[in-house]
């Protein structure tokens, strides 16, 4: 069984959560105000300094938090996964 690249997993999760999850929802909320409103309000209770006030600055803050949060989550997921993958010591 193959081990995961911790760096790649952290980067992938950070980019997906930061850009798709937070920035994507924030930009769509700027264009169509009711879109993702409850989600963004929930995230404002999780991320200090982010307020769901529908400004470009808040979208950037949410994106930065999402990238950091997703990166840490991806890092931890890869480390835990790799912990349970058996080490293959035989050469084929």
RAFEN-V657489 format. One record per helix or strand. SS is the DSSP state (H for helix, E for strand). FROM is the first residue (numbers start at 1). TO is the last residue. If there is no record, write none. Layout:
[[SS/FROM/TO] [SS/FROM/TO]]
This chain:
[[H/6/31] [H/37/46] [H/56/84]]
